[in-house]
Amino acid sequence: MPIPEHISKNIALPVIGAPLFLISVPELVIAQCKAGIIGSFPALNARPQEVLEEWIIQIKSELAEYQAANPDKKVAPFAVNQICHGSNDRLQGDMEICVKHEVPIIITSLRPPAEVVDAAHSYGGLVFHDVINVRHAKKAASMGVDGLILVCAGAGGHAGALSPFALLREVQEWFDGTIILSGSIGDGYSVASALALGADFAYLGTRFIATQEANADQNYKQMLIESAADDIVYSSLFTGVLGNYLKPSIEQAGLDPNNLPTADKSTMNFGSGGNTDAKAWKDIWGSGQGIGLIEDAPTVDALVTRLSEEFRDATSKFISKAKL
């Protein structure tokens, strides 16, 4: 399905900045949207709960002011990520705030979100749900989601293990909604590759951690700059669900990244912050595999400009090769 017109007309580059736990804050989201890509943040980043409404008002106000002052610019909509899990006792209240302020896009994670879909659709909002396999994708589609975020091998945080060549092509056989692809996408060339494969959007998370607007420890940003794909560890220990983390941050916490025990999924608890003294996201830093080309921490605007140039170059080269 084509990207809805009211979304596509305000997109300068087909990219969604993934919601980053603790890191995505209004400053980052606003910068992403001003640059013409969809910015997002987890509702749980806004603490206490009343801060969520303040953030949404701030984002909407600043983007409206910027659009009014720059009528020819493409200013993208924003999204709020909702964790649909039993340990998230804020979900209903957070969705009530999102409905009140008509958040354009809701990104849902974990449980298929029937009640969230109904709430968002009540005012014309869209729901994109992240999945790691076809079974989860079909369950979410049956709930009426507007788009599927395919979290493939190499993605940061809670990532799946399937190749995008497998998962995207299978989903495309039966799903006619918006398809967003995630997994080691960190430059404009990989954005172009995602579209060539059949996705409507590329989903970038890790690359935006190393930007000036990201609310991340400077040591975290520097570690991303200095690391490569070999420095990623795939483990369930820290949250109970398999995810990708930076090996140096695990070592920094006094753990052996080559000998980590596994953790049962039932131990996942979004109120606890993790299963060890060193907490996921706070001490153990998530990262996708596509970090080998991260060499700096620019502003979001400078990064999106670079991504756009790379995207155009990749597209031009692909068209040239396709003619052979």
Secondary structure, 3 states (H helix, E strand, C coil): CCCCHHHHCCCCCCEEECCCCCCCCHHHHHHHHHCCCEEEEEHHHCCCCHHHHHHHHHHHHHHHHHHHHCCCCCCCCEEEEEEECCCCCCHHHHHHHHHHCCCCEEEEEECCCHHHHHHHHCCCCEEEEEECCHHHHHHHHHCCCCEEEEECCCCCECCCCCCHHHHHHHHHCCCCCEEEEECCCCCHHHHHHHHHHCCCEEEECHHHHCCCCCCCCHHHHHHHHHCCHHHEEEECCCCCCCEEEEHHHHHHCCCCCCCCCCCCHHHCCCCCCCCCCCCECCCECECCCCCCCCCCCCCHHHHHHHHHHHHHHHHHHHHHHHCC
